[in-house]
Amino acid sequence: MRRPGKSFLAGCLAGFVLGPLLVGLVVAGVLLAFQKPISRALAARQEERLRAADALQGKQAQLDWEVKTLEGARVVMSGFKGRPLFLHFWNPSCTSCLAELSSISRLHEALDGSGVEMVTVIKADDEAVADLQPLAVTFPVYLAGGERPEMFKTPSLPTTFLLNAAGQVVYAHTGSARWDDPALIAFIKALPSLTGPAESGSTGGA
């Protein structure tokens, strides 16, 4: 009986090593292709479980920084001084952020004519802009123009701050929320008449 040749053994060894590797690459490719659809499906499920955000006593907002429009125009945040502001930091690839997009759109519609400005900020990179395009958001989106003040840096997204006309943070929330909650809309619409921070509370996540 002939012994297997070296080429036969080498072929068996290569098949043993390369087989699982090729399977792994195929699986990784499939997962990558379905990553965004899966993320959006999870966001839709999470949206159903959202609750209204919690209130938190704030501080005087730092507005000495810039953002950019999607067309690249510079916008100085200090230009919003004297106007109530809904300031929202998010990422188009973040599942928790996607879950609240519909409620933010409805909030934006509800705030029309209220005097409250809305500024939502995403990272200024090509990937974030590319992820934003298929979402067809109806509220204002700006690109982070550089380093934001320390008070607006948070360990997770989304994070939202509400400022009154005096530039005080009267409301802050980390995590997704149902921003079209009627009580919350009424509170935000009242921002032009608020002269101080809201009663202290603790932030809540999704």
MDTraj code that builds the backbone (N, CA, C; nanometers):
import mdtraj as md
import numpy as np

residues = "MET ARG ARG PRO GLY LYS SER PHE LEU ALA GLY CYS LEU ALA GLY PHE VAL LEU GLY PRO LEU LEU VAL GLY LEU VAL VAL ALA GLY VAL LEU LEU ALA PHE GLN LYS PRO ILE SER ARG ALA LEU ALA ALA ARG GLN GLU GLU ARG LEU ARG ALA ALA ASP ALA LEU GLN GLY LYS GLN ALA GLN LEU ASP TRP GLU VAL LYS THR LEU GLU GLY ALA ARG VAL VAL MET SER GLY PHE LYS GLY ARG PRO LEU PHE LEU HIS PHE TRP ASN PRO SER CYS THR SER CYS LEU ALA GLU LEU SER SER ILE SER ARG LEU HIS GLU ALA LEU ASP GLY SER GLY VAL GLU MET VAL THR VAL ILE LYS ALA ASP ASP GLU ALA VAL ALA ASP LEU GLN PRO LEU ALA VAL THR PHE PRO VAL TYR LEU ALA GLY GLY GLU ARG PRO GLU MET PHE LYS THR PRO SER LEU PRO THR THR PHE LEU LEU ASN ALA ALA GLY GLN VAL VAL TYR ALA HIS THR GLY SER ALA ARG TRP ASP ASP PRO ALA LEU ILE ALA PHE ILE LYS ALA LEU PRO SER LEU THR GLY PRO ALA GLU SER GLY SER THR GLY GLY ALA".split()
xyz = np.array([
    [0.0853, -0.1198, 0.0000],
    [0.0000, 0.0000, 0.0000],
    [0.0885, 0.1244, 0.0000],
    [0.0597, 0.2145, -0.0955],
    [0.1439, 0.3343, -0.1070],
    [0.1134, 0.4340, 0.0042],
    [0.2180, 0.4962, 0.0531],
    [0.2021, 0.6013, 0.1548],
    [0.1610, 0.7308, 0.0846],
    [0.0765, 0.8127, 0.1487],
    [0.0361, 0.9406, 0.0874],
    [0.1581, 1.0273, 0.0597],
    [0.1591, 1.0913, -0.0561],
    [0.2692, 1.1798, -0.0903],
    [0.2651, 1.3094, -0.0128],
    [0.3755, 1.3813, -0.0219],
    [0.3845, 1.5087, 0.0500],
    [0.2823, 1.6094, -0.0018],
    [0.2600, 1.6099, -0.1318],
    [0.1641, 1.7056, -0.1880],
    [0.0231, 1.6778, -0.1379],
    [-0.0092, 1.5487, -0.1215],
    [-0.1416, 1.5128, -0.0694],
    [-0.1582, 1.5603, 0.0739],
    [-0.0541, 1.5365, 0.1551],
    [-0.0593, 1.5801, 0.2950],
    [-0.0668, 1.7316, 0.3053],
    [0.0087, 1.7990, 0.2186],
    [0.0073, 1.9462, 0.2216],
    [-0.1307, 1.9983, 0.1834],
    [-0.1921, 1.9312, 0.0845],
    [-0.3261, 1.9734, 0.0439],
    [-0.4272, 1.9546, 0.1547],
    [-0.4160, 1.8403, 0.2252],
    [-0.5076, 1.8159, 0.3379],
    [-0.4882, 1.9191, 0.4466],
    [-0.3623, 1.9526, 0.4746],
    [-0.3325, 2.0507, 0.5793],
    [-0.3851, 2.1877, 0.5409],
    [-0.3654, 2.2238, 0.4133],
    [-0.4142, 2.3547, 0.3669],
    [-0.5659, 2.3618, 0.3769],
    [-0.6323, 2.2504, 0.3393],
    [-0.7779, 2.2481, 0.3487],
    [-0.8257, 2.2585, 0.4919],
    [-0.7526, 2.1946, 0.5815],
    [-0.7880, 2.1976, 0.7235],
    [-0.7759, 2.3391, 0.7800],
    [-0.6729, 2.4122, 0.7342],
    [-0.6476, 2.5469, 0.7855],
    [-0.7349, 2.6505, 0.7153],
    [-0.7390, 2.6402, 0.5800],
    [-0.8072, 2.7445, 0.5037],
    [-0.9591, 2.7302, 0.5048],
    [-1.0086, 2.6068, 0.5219],
    [-1.1532, 2.5863, 0.5209],
    [-1.2262, 2.6716, 0.6239],
    [-1.1938, 2.6582, 0.7538],
    [-1.2604, 2.7406, 0.8547],
    [-1.2376, 2.8905, 0.8335],
    [-1.1180, 2.9263, 0.7808],
    [-1.0892, 3.0673, 0.7568],
    [-1.1824, 3.1245, 0.6513],
    [-1.2027, 3.0490, 0.5424],
    [-1.2921, 3.0951, 0.4365],
    [-1.4358, 3.1049, 0.4857],
    [-1.4772, 3.0062, 0.5664],
    [-1.6124, 3.0108, 0.6244],
    [-1.6284, 3.1340, 0.7124],
    [-1.5245, 3.1613, 0.7920],
    [-1.5287, 3.2788, 0.8791],
    [-1.5389, 3.4076, 0.8005],
    [-1.4661, 3.4170, 0.6885],
    [-1.4713, 3.5372, 0.6053],
    [-1.6093, 3.5557, 0.5428],
    [-1.6697, 3.4448, 0.4996],
    [-1.8039, 3.4523, 0.4411],
    [-1.9052, 3.4991, 0.5449],
    [-1.8976, 3.4419, 0.6655],
    [-1.9891, 3.4813, 0.7732],
    [-1.9703, 3.6287, 0.8086],
    [-1.8433, 3.6718, 0.8166],
    [-1.8154, 3.8124, 0.8492],
    [-1.8716, 3.9049, 0.7420],
    [-1.8605, 3.8641, 0.6149],
    [-1.9140, 3.9446, 0.5061],
    [-2.0654, 3.9567, 0.5129],
    [-2.1310, 3.8470, 0.5464],
    [-2.2775, 3.8484, 0.5576],
    [-2.3219, 3.9390, 0.6722],
    [-2.2527, 3.9277, 0.7859],
    [-2.2869, 4.0108, 0.9020],
    [-2.2666, 4.1577, 0.8710],
    [-2.1573, 4.1902, 0.8004],
    [-2.1292, 4.3293, 0.7658],
    [-2.2359, 4.3847, 0.6731],
    [-2.2802, 4.3025, 0.5777],
    [-2.3810, 4.3465, 0.4815],
    [-2.5144, 4.3762, 0.5493],
    [-2.5455, 4.2998, 0.6547],
    [-2.6755, 4.3159, 0.7214],
    [-2.6667, 4.3993, 0.8493],
    [-2.5487, 4.4581, 0.8780],
    [-2.5295, 4.5309, 1.0031],
    [-2.6268, 4.6476, 1.0171],
    [-2.6359, 4.7311, 0.9134],
    [-2.7218, 4.8489, 0.9224],
    [-2.8700, 4.8131, 0.9239],
    [-2.9168, 4.7198, 0.8386],
    [-3.0583, 4.6805, 0.8499],
    [-3.0931, 4.6221, 0.9861],
    [-3.0019, 4.5431, 1.0429],
    [-3.0266, 4.4860, 1.1757],
    [-3.0327, 4.5961, 1.2801],
    [-2.9403, 4.6941, 1.2691],
    [-2.9374, 4.8056, 1.3644],
    [-3.0669, 4.8853, 1.3594],
    [-3.1196, 4.9081, 1.2389],
    [-3.2435, 4.9838, 1.2251],
    [-3.3632, 4.9047, 1.2771],
    [-3.3604, 4.7734, 1.2577],
    [-3.4685, 4.6901, 1.3103],
    [-3.4689, 4.6920, 1.4625],
    [-3.3497, 4.6852, 1.5226],
    [-3.3395, 4.6914, 1.6681],
    [-3.3849, 4.8276, 1.7190],
    [-3.3513, 4.9334, 1.6427],
    [-3.3934, 5.0679, 1.6824],
    [-3.5445, 5.0796, 1.6825],
    [-3.6085, 5.0198, 1.5822],
    [-3.7549, 5.0252, 1.5745],
    [-3.8186, 4.9553, 1.6940],
    [-3.7604, 4.8423, 1.7356],
    [-3.8134, 4.7705, 1.8518],
    [-3.7915, 4.8511, 1.9790],
    [-3.6731, 4.9163, 1.9884],
    [-3.6417, 4.9943, 2.1082],
    [-3.7309, 5.1168, 2.1195],
    [-3.7700, 5.1735, 2.0033],
    [-3.8549, 5.2926, 2.0040],
    [-3.9854, 5.2672, 2.0782],
    [-4.0366, 5.1451, 2.0671],
    [-4.1630, 5.1113, 2.1320],
    [-4.1542, 5.1152, 2.2841],
    [-4.0303, 5.1055, 2.3384],
    [-4.0133, 5.0996, 2.4840],
    [-3.9637, 5.2313, 2.5427],
    [-3.9540, 5.3353, 2.4594],
    [-3.9018, 5.4622, 2.5094],
    [-3.9988, 5.5262, 2.6082],
    [-3.9412, 5.6033, 2.7008],
    [-4.0218, 5.6791, 2.7955],
    [-3.9756, 5.8240, 2.7925],
    [-4.0510, 5.9108, 2.8567],
    [-4.0122, 6.0518, 2.8612],
    [-3.8808, 6.0672, 2.9365],
    [-3.8044, 6.1714, 2.9013],
    [-3.6749, 6.1949, 2.9647],
    [-3.6911, 6.2502, 3.1056],
    [-3.5849, 6.2380, 3.1855],
    [-3.5841, 6.2911, 3.3214],
    [-3.5249, 6.4316, 3.3239],
    [-3.5647, 6.5113, 3.4218],
    [-3.5136, 6.6475, 3.4334],
    [-3.3901, 6.6526, 3.5214],
    [-3.3064, 6.7510, 3.4979],
    [-3.1838, 6.7679, 3.5753],
    [-3.1499, 6.9155, 3.5820],
    [-3.1235, 6.9652, 3.7029],
    [-3.0821, 7.1038, 3.7170],
    [-2.9487, 7.1232, 3.6474],
    [-2.9347, 7.2308, 3.5706],
    [-2.8143, 7.2519, 3.4913],
    [-2.7328, 7.3718, 3.5345],
    [-2.6424, 7.4102, 3.4453],
    [-2.5502, 7.5209, 3.4677],
    [-2.5603, 7.6183, 3.3517],
    [-2.4841, 7.7271, 3.3609],
    [-2.4765, 7.8208, 3.2501],
    [-2.4056, 7.7524, 3.1332],
    [-2.4679, 7.7532, 3.0178],
    [-2.4125, 7.6815, 2.9031],
    [-2.2931, 7.7556, 2.8439],
    [-2.1952, 7.6795, 2.7998],
    [-2.0813, 7.7347, 2.7276],
    [-2.1128, 7.7281, 2.5783],
    [-2.1162, 7.8434, 2.5149],
    [-2.1525, 7.8488, 2.3736],
    [-2.0394, 7.9048, 2.2868],
    [-1.9163, 7.9009, 2.3392],
    [-1.8016, 7.9514, 2.2628],
    [-1.7393, 7.8399, 2.1790],
    [-1.8186, 7.7797, 2.0899],
    [-1.7712, 7.6740, 2.0010],
    [-1.8528, 7.6775, 1.8729],
    [-1.8132, 7.5988, 1.7764],
    [-1.8748, 7.6058, 1.6446],
    [-1.9241, 7.4696, 1.5963],
    [-2.0212, 7.4760, 1.5085],
    [-2.0652, 7.3585, 1.4323],
    [-2.0669, 7.3993, 1.2854],
    [-2.0951, 7.3037, 1.1987],
    [-2.1050, 7.3330, 1.0560],
    [-2.2349, 7.2753, 1.0008],
    [-2.2893, 7.3403, 0.9020],
    [-2.4045, 7.2840, 0.8326],
    [-2.3565, 7.1674, 0.7463],
    [-2.4483, 7.0884, 0.6961],
    [-2.4112, 6.9767, 0.6101],
    [-2.3469, 7.0265, 0.4806],
    [-2.3675, 7.1539, 0.4481],
    [-2.3059, 7.2118, 0.3293],
    [-2.1690, 7.2714, 0.3596],
    [-2.1288, 7.2712, 0.4881],
    [-1.9965, 7.3193, 0.5257],
    [-1.9901, 7.4601, 0.5798],
    [-2.1029, 7.5290, 0.5920],
    [-2.1029, 7.6656, 0.6451],
    [-2.0828, 7.6641, 0.7968],
    [-1.9997, 7.7549, 0.8459],
    [-1.9725, 7.7642, 0.9898],
    [-2.0893, 7.8299, 1.0626],
    [-2.1225, 7.7737, 1.1777],
    [-2.2277, 7.8303, 1.2630],
    [-2.1701, 7.8436, 1.4031],
    [-2.1642, 7.9656, 1.4546],
    [-2.1128, 7.9907, 1.5883],
    [-2.2264, 7.9720, 1.6879],
    [-2.2058, 7.8847, 1.7857],
    [-2.3128, 7.8543, 1.8799],
    [-2.3543, 7.9756, 1.9632],
    [-2.2617, 8.0674, 1.9840],
    [-2.2962, 8.1880, 2.0603],
    [-2.4034, 8.2696, 1.9882],
    [-2.4244, 8.2414, 1.8594],
    [-2.5293, 8.3106, 1.7857],
    [-2.6693, 8.2732, 1.8326],
    [-2.6787, 8.1645, 1.9107],
    [-2.8081, 8.1228, 1.9642],
    [-2.8373, 8.1866, 2.1007],
    [-2.7453, 8.2680, 2.1507],
    [-2.7690, 8.3335, 2.2800],
    [-2.8955, 8.4172, 2.2733],
    [-2.9708, 8.4121, 2.3814],
    [-3.0959, 8.4868, 2.3866],
    [-3.2148, 8.4089, 2.3332],
    [-3.1889, 8.2854, 2.2841],
    [-3.2980, 8.2027, 2.2320],
    [-3.2965, 8.0664, 2.3008],
    [-3.4129, 8.0140, 2.3407],
    [-3.4179, 7.8793, 2.3981],
    [-3.3668, 7.7778, 2.2960],
    [-3.3058, 7.6704, 2.3450],
    [-3.2380, 7.5784, 2.2535],
    [-3.2555, 7.4325, 2.2954],
    [-3.2915, 7.3490, 2.1988],
    [-3.2909, 7.2038, 2.2138],
    [-3.1599, 7.1573, 2.1498],
    [-3.0633, 7.1170, 2.2306],
    [-2.9299, 7.0789, 2.1832],
    [-2.9114, 6.9289, 2.2016],
    [-2.8933, 6.8584, 2.0908],
    [-2.8966, 6.7120, 2.0917],
    [-2.7727, 6.6559, 2.0225],
    [-2.6976, 6.5697, 2.0916],
    [-2.5802, 6.5042, 2.0352],
    [-2.6144, 6.3587, 2.0066],
    [-2.5852, 6.3129, 1.8843],
    [-2.6213, 6.1767, 1.8467],
    [-2.5295, 6.1250, 1.7374],
    [-2.5543, 6.0014, 1.6947],
    [-2.4753, 5.9401, 1.5884],
    [-2.5691, 5.8558, 1.5011],
    [-2.5643, 5.8721, 1.3692],
    [-2.6557, 5.7982, 1.2812],
    [-2.6385, 5.6464, 1.2847],
    [-2.5285, 5.5965, 1.3402],
    [-2.5089, 5.4517, 1.3483],
    [-2.5414, 5.3961, 1.4866],
    [-2.5887, 5.4824, 1.5767],
    [-2.6197, 5.4440, 1.7147],
    [-2.7650, 5.3956, 1.7226],
    [-2.7856, 5.2726, 1.7688],
    [-2.9196, 5.2150, 1.7747],
    [-3.0128, 5.2962, 1.8643],
    [-2.9635, 5.3379, 1.9808],
    [-3.0463, 5.4183, 2.0722],
    [-3.0826, 5.5521, 2.0099],
    [-2.9912, 5.6079, 1.9302],
    [-3.0180, 5.7347, 1.8619],
    [-3.1256, 5.7163, 1.7553],
    [-3.1158, 5.6074, 1.6802],
    [-3.2133, 5.5815, 1.5743],
    [-3.3527, 5.5600, 1.6316],
    [-3.3595, 5.5024, 1.7503],
    [-3.4888, 5.4715, 1.8111],
    [-3.5719, 5.5956, 1.8375],
    [-3.5068, 5.7095, 1.8604],
    [-3.5817, 5.8301, 1.8966],
    [-3.5950, 5.9305, 1.7817],
    [-3.5493, 5.8960, 1.6624],
    [-3.5562, 5.9893, 1.5500],
    [-3.6988, 6.0321, 1.5185],
    [-3.7916, 5.9373, 1.5190],
    [-3.9304, 5.9711, 1.4863],
    [-3.9898, 6.0683, 1.5874],
    [-3.9610, 6.0461, 1.7161],
    [-4.0169, 6.1351, 1.8186],
    [-3.9523, 6.2736, 1.8122],
    [-3.8242, 6.2806, 1.7742],
    [-3.7593, 6.4116, 1.7591],
    [-3.8189, 6.4855, 1.6397],
    [-3.8485, 6.4128, 1.5329],
    [-3.9125, 6.4756, 1.4166],
    [-4.0482, 6.5335, 1.4540],
    [-4.1251, 6.4580, 1.5324],
    [-4.2565, 6.5079, 1.5752],
    [-4.2415, 6.6257, 1.6715],
    [-4.1381, 6.6219, 1.7560],
    [-4.1114, 6.7359, 1.8444],
    [-4.0776, 6.8590, 1.7621],
    [-3.9955, 6.8419, 1.6602],
    [-3.9570, 6.9546, 1.5742],
    [-4.0800, 7.0188, 1.5118],
    [-4.1729, 6.9364, 1.4664],
    [-4.2975, 6.9890, 1.4101],
    [-4.3782, 7.0633, 1.5155],
    [-4.3835, 7.0073, 1.6366],
    [-4.4625, 7.0680, 1.7440],
    [-4.4038, 7.2014, 1.7890],
    [-4.2727, 7.2188, 1.7728],
    [-4.2067, 7.3414, 1.8188],
    [-4.2126, 7.4542, 1.7164],
    [-4.2679, 7.4273, 1.6005],
    [-4.2766, 7.5306, 1.4975],
    [-4.3523, 7.6524, 1.5498],
    [-4.2877, 7.7679, 1.5445],
    [-4.3493, 7.8916, 1.5914],
    [-4.3408, 7.9148, 1.7405],
    [-4.2746, 7.8237, 1.8144],
    [-4.2671, 7.8358, 1.9602],
    [-4.1529, 7.9275, 2.0060],
    [-4.0577, 7.9540, 1.9160],
    [-3.9425, 8.0340, 1.9538],
    [-3.8262, 7.9504, 2.0048],
    [-3.8440, 7.8184, 2.0127],
    [-3.7374, 7.7288, 2.0588],
    [-3.6594, 7.6779, 1.9376],
    [-3.5274, 7.6974, 1.9388],
    [-3.4418, 7.6503, 1.8302],
    [-3.4017, 7.5044, 1.8547],
    [-3.3807, 7.4297, 1.7466],
    [-3.3346, 7.2915, 1.7580],
    [-3.2002, 7.2773, 1.6861],
    [-3.0999, 7.2261, 1.7575],
    [-2.9685, 7.1986, 1.7004],
    [-2.9311, 7.0557, 1.7372],
    [-2.9193, 6.9681, 1.6377],
    [-2.8725, 6.8330, 1.6634],
    [-2.7349, 6.8191, 1.5981],
    [-2.6422, 6.7545, 1.6679],
    [-2.5021, 6.7523, 1.6252],
    [-2.4518, 6.6083, 1.6113],
    [-2.3881, 6.5809, 1.4967],
    [-2.3239, 6.4512, 1.4749],
    [-2.1757, 6.4742, 1.4462],
    [-2.0978, 6.3668, 1.4466],
    [-1.9554, 6.3763, 1.4166],
    [-1.9343, 6.4250, 1.2730],
    [-1.8274, 6.5028, 1.2552],
    [-1.7958, 6.5544, 1.1213],
    [-1.7022, 6.4591, 1.0494],
    [-1.7528, 6.3422, 1.0131],
    [-1.6713, 6.2512, 0.9330],
    [-1.7574, 6.1903, 0.8226],
    [-1.6910, 6.1375, 0.7195],
    [-1.7608, 6.0884, 0.6009],
    [-1.8567, 5.9749, 0.6332],
    [-1.8172, 5.8880, 0.7266],
    [-1.9017, 5.7731, 0.7606],
    [-2.0328, 5.8175, 0.8235],
    [-2.0253, 5.9142, 0.9167],
    [-2.1466, 5.9633, 0.9824],
    [-2.2390, 6.0313, 0.8825],
    [-2.1814, 6.1103, 0.7919],
    [-2.2626, 6.1783, 0.6902],
    [-2.3274, 6.0766, 0.5965],
    [-2.2526, 5.9727, 0.5599],
    [-2.3071, 5.8685, 0.4730],
    [-2.4205, 5.7929, 0.5417],
    [-2.4050, 5.7662, 0.6722],
    [-2.5101, 5.6972, 0.7470],
    [-2.6341, 5.7844, 0.7628],
    [-2.6142, 5.9168, 0.7615],
    [-2.7256, 6.0098, 0.7805],
    [-2.8169, 6.0148, 0.6581],
    [-2.7602, 6.0074, 0.5391],
    [-2.8351, 6.0307, 0.4152],
    [-2.9599, 5.9437, 0.3997],
    [-2.9535, 5.8127, 0.4217],
    [-3.0755, 5.7322, 0.4015],
    [-3.1823, 5.7521, 0.5084],
    [-3.1502, 5.8225, 0.6168],
    [-3.2463, 5.8401, 0.7256],
    [-3.3508, 5.9461, 0.6935],
    [-3.3192, 6.0375, 0.6021],
    [-3.4127, 6.1419, 0.5590],
    [-3.4738, 6.2166, 0.6775],
    [-3.3888, 6.2640, 0.7690],
    [-3.4393, 6.3353, 0.8861],
    [-3.4975, 6.4701, 0.8449],
    [-3.5947, 6.5168, 0.9216],
    [-3.6632, 6.6427, 0.8894],
    [-3.6264, 6.7556, 0.9840],
    [-3.5413, 6.7277, 1.0820],
    [-3.4991, 6.8323, 1.1764],
    [-3.3561, 6.8759, 1.1445],
    [-3.3119, 6.9915, 1.1965],
    [-3.1786, 7.0435, 1.1639],
    [-3.0665, 6.9548, 1.2186],
    [-2.9706, 6.9225, 1.1327],
    [-2.8545, 6.8430, 1.1713],
    [-2.7281, 6.9222, 1.1364],
    [-2.6374, 6.9318, 1.2338],
    [-2.5107, 7.0018, 1.2137],
    [-2.3943, 6.9057, 1.2398],
    [-2.2796, 6.9410, 1.1846],
    [-2.1583, 6.8630, 1.2054],
    [-2.0734, 6.9283, 1.3129],
    [-2.0180, 6.8485, 1.4032],
    [-1.9309, 6.9019, 1.5080],
    [-1.8115, 6.9698, 1.4416],
    [-1.7922, 7.0982, 1.4708],
    [-1.6866, 7.1752, 1.4048],
    [-1.5538, 7.1705, 1.4762],
    [-1.5443, 7.0994, 1.5850],
    [-1.4204, 7.0919, 1.6621],
    [-1.4490, 7.0435, 1.8022],
    [-1.3626, 7.0798, 1.8948],
    [-1.3776, 7.0367, 2.0340],
    [-1.4962, 7.1070, 2.0985],
    [-1.5871, 7.0295, 2.1538],
    [-1.6998, 7.0909, 2.2228],
    [-1.6644, 7.1122, 2.3692],
    [-1.7313, 7.2054, 2.4365],
    [-1.7001, 7.2339, 2.5766],
    [-1.7131, 7.1103, 2.6652],
    [-1.6394, 7.1092, 2.7734],
    [-1.6355, 6.9953, 2.8646],
    [-1.7743, 6.9594, 2.9168],
    [-1.8578, 7.0593, 2.9411],
    [-1.9893, 7.0322, 2.9983],
    [-2.0801, 6.9556, 2.9031],
    [-2.0473, 6.9556, 2.7734],
    [-2.1280, 6.8843, 2.6761],
    [-2.0654, 6.7513, 2.6339],
    [-1.9554, 6.7137, 2.6979],
    [-1.8926, 6.5852, 2.6689],
    [-1.9527, 6.4791, 2.7599],
    [-2.0038, 6.3742, 2.7002],
    [-2.0668, 6.2676, 2.7776],
    [-2.0119, 6.1327, 2.7314],
    [-2.0128, 6.0326, 2.8191],
    [-1.9552, 5.9020, 2.7837],
    [-2.0387, 5.8224, 2.6850],
    [-2.1628, 5.8624, 2.6624],
    [-2.2477, 5.7849, 2.5717],
    [-2.3425, 5.8764, 2.4957],
    [-2.4003, 5.8235, 2.3901],
    [-2.4968, 5.8948, 2.3074],
    [-2.6243, 5.8118, 2.3003],
    [-2.7370, 5.8799, 2.2776],
    [-2.7567, 6.0236, 2.2590],
    [-2.7594, 6.0999, 2.3919],
    [-2.7321, 6.2289, 2.3842],
    [-2.7403, 6.3168, 2.5009],
    [-2.8051, 6.4478, 2.4581],
    [-2.8945, 6.4978, 2.5413],
    [-2.9722, 6.6170, 2.5065],
    [-2.9685, 6.7197, 2.6185],
    [-2.9588, 6.8467, 2.5792],
    [-2.9608, 6.9583, 2.6742],
    [-3.0654, 7.0585, 2.6275],
    [-3.1440, 7.1097, 2.7223],
    [-3.2389, 7.2161, 2.6929],
    [-3.1906, 7.3432, 2.7608],
    [-3.1795, 7.4491, 2.6840],
    [-3.1326, 7.5778, 2.7360],
    [-3.2458, 7.6786, 2.7301],
    [-3.2572, 7.7607, 2.8349],
    [-3.3543, 7.8692, 2.8295],
    [-3.2914, 7.9897, 2.7603],
    [-3.3670, 8.0977, 2.7481],
    [-3.3180, 8.2150, 2.6762],
    [-3.1992, 8.2806, 2.7458],
    [-3.1831, 8.2538, 2.8758],
    [-3.0710, 8.3102, 2.9503],
    [-2.9445, 8.2251, 2.9352],
    [-2.9532, 8.1161, 2.8603],
    [-2.8366, 8.0314, 2.8378],
    [-2.8113, 7.9310, 2.9481],
    [-2.9100, 7.9073, 3.0335],
    [-2.8952, 7.8090, 3.1402],
    [-2.9460, 7.6725, 3.0930],
    [-2.8753, 7.5666, 3.1305],
    [-2.9217, 7.4311, 3.1014],
    [-3.0285, 7.3967, 3.2049],
    [-3.1515, 7.3917, 3.1612],
    [-3.2611, 7.3659, 3.2542],
    [-3.3060, 7.2197, 3.2499],
    [-3.2505, 7.1445, 3.1549],
    [-3.2943, 7.0056, 3.1372],
    [-3.1817, 6.9308, 3.0672],
    [-3.1488, 6.8128, 3.1159],
    [-3.0444, 6.7322, 3.0523],
    [-3.0819, 6.5855, 3.0617],
    [-3.0478, 6.5113, 2.9573],
    [-3.0835, 6.3697, 2.9538],
    [-2.9832, 6.2922, 2.8707],
    [-2.9360, 6.1803, 2.9248],
    [-2.8484, 6.0900, 2.8503],
    [-2.9241, 5.9600, 2.8247],
    [-2.9271, 5.9191, 2.6988],
    [-3.0040, 5.8020, 2.6604],
    [-3.1216, 5.8425, 2.5725],
    [-3.1816, 5.7470, 2.5062],
    [-3.2946, 5.7769, 2.4191],
    [-3.4194, 5.8044, 2.5013],
    [-3.5119, 5.8779, 2.4423],
    [-3.6351, 5.9145, 2.5124],
    [-3.7457, 5.9388, 2.4115],
    [-3.8683, 5.9424, 2.4603],
    [-3.9827, 5.9740, 2.3740],
    [-4.0047, 6.1248, 2.3804],
    [-3.9429, 6.1943, 2.2858],
    [-3.9428, 6.3402, 2.2897],
    [-4.0759, 6.4021, 2.2479],
    [-4.1667, 6.3233, 2.1950],
    [-4.2967, 6.3776, 2.1595],
    [-4.4002, 6.3528, 2.2685],
    [-4.3541, 6.3156, 2.3884],
    [-4.4447, 6.3019, 2.5021],
    [-4.5140, 6.4372, 2.5259],
    [-4.6463, 6.4419, 2.5365],
    [-4.7178, 6.5698, 2.5482],
    [-4.6690, 6.6589, 2.6625],
    [-4.6412, 6.5993, 2.7782],
    [-4.5952, 6.6788, 2.8916],
    [-4.4583, 6.7391, 2.8634],
    [-4.3730, 6.6623, 2.7969],
    [-4.2395, 6.7116, 2.7660],
    [-4.2447, 6.8214, 2.6595],
    [-4.3314, 6.8037, 2.5601],
    [-4.3475, 6.9084, 2.4588],
    [-4.3950, 7.0380, 2.5239],
    [-4.4898, 7.0262, 2.6172],
    [-4.5400, 7.1452, 2.6867],
    [-4.4285, 7.2130, 2.7650],
    [-4.3413, 7.1331, 2.8289],
    [-4.2305, 7.1888, 2.9047],
    [-4.1339, 7.2622, 2.8118],
    [-4.1016, 7.1994, 2.6978],
    [-4.0067, 7.2611, 2.6046],
    [-4.0644, 7.3892, 2.5460],
    [-4.1934, 7.3881, 2.5156],
    [-4.2565, 7.5088, 2.4627],
    [-4.2562, 7.6229, 2.5641],
    [-4.2460, 7.5869, 2.6925],
    [-4.2450, 7.6892, 2.7979],
    [-4.1060, 7.7467, 2.8211],
    [-4.0034, 7.6947, 2.7520],
    [-3.8667, 7.7429, 2.7727],
    [-3.8523, 7.8949, 2.7587],
    [-3.9194, 7.9592, 2.6630],
    [-3.9036, 8.1047, 2.6516],
    [-3.9423, 8.1811, 2.7771],
    [-4.0284, 8.1229, 2.8605],
    [-4.0727, 8.1925, 2.9815],
    [-3.9960, 8.1498, 3.1058],
    [-3.9091, 8.0474, 3.0938],
    [-3.8328, 8.0006, 3.2096],
    [-3.7141, 8.0913, 3.2348],
    [-3.6959, 8.1292, 3.3609],
    [-3.5848, 8.2180, 3.3958],
    [-3.4779, 8.1484, 3.4772],
    [-3.5001, 8.0236, 3.5163],
    [-3.4019, 7.9502, 3.5961],
    [-3.4075, 7.8036, 3.5654],
    [-3.3151, 7.7233, 3.6221],
    [-3.3114, 7.5805, 3.5961],
    [-3.4303, 7.5082, 3.6563],
    [-3.4640, 7.3961, 3.5966],
    [-3.5729, 7.3143, 3.6492],
    [-3.5302, 7.2473, 3.7778],
    [-3.6263, 7.1897, 3.8474],
    [-3.5971, 7.1186, 3.9717],
    [-3.4998, 7.0052, 3.9463],
    [-3.4082, 6.9839, 4.0393],
    [-3.3034, 6.8836, 4.0222],
    [-3.3619, 6.7445, 4.0154],
    [-3.2962, 6.6587, 3.9332],
    [-3.3355, 6.5193, 3.9206],
    [-3.2168, 6.4431, 3.8675],
    [-3.2355, 6.3156, 3.8375],
    [-3.1253, 6.2355, 3.7852],
    [-3.1534, 6.1940, 3.6443],
    [-3.0492, 6.1867, 3.5615],
    [-3.0656, 6.1480, 3.4234],
    [-3.1022, 6.0012, 3.4150],
    [-3.1652, 5.9643, 3.3076],
    [-3.2035, 5.8250, 3.2871],
    [-3.1688, 5.7789, 3.1485],
    [-3.1304, 5.6541, 3.1345],
    [-3.0971, 5.5979, 3.0034],
    [-3.2188, 5.5379, 2.9398],
    [-3.1907, 5.4756, 2.8231],
    [-3.3022, 5.4160, 2.7506],
    [-3.3498, 5.2925, 2.8221],
])
top = md.Topology()
chain = top.add_chain()
for i, resn in enumerate(residues, 1):
    res = top.add_residue(resn, chain, resSeq=i)
    for name in ("N", "CA", "C"):
        top.add_atom(name, md.element.get_by_symbol(name[0]), res)
traj = md.Trajectory(xyz[None], top)
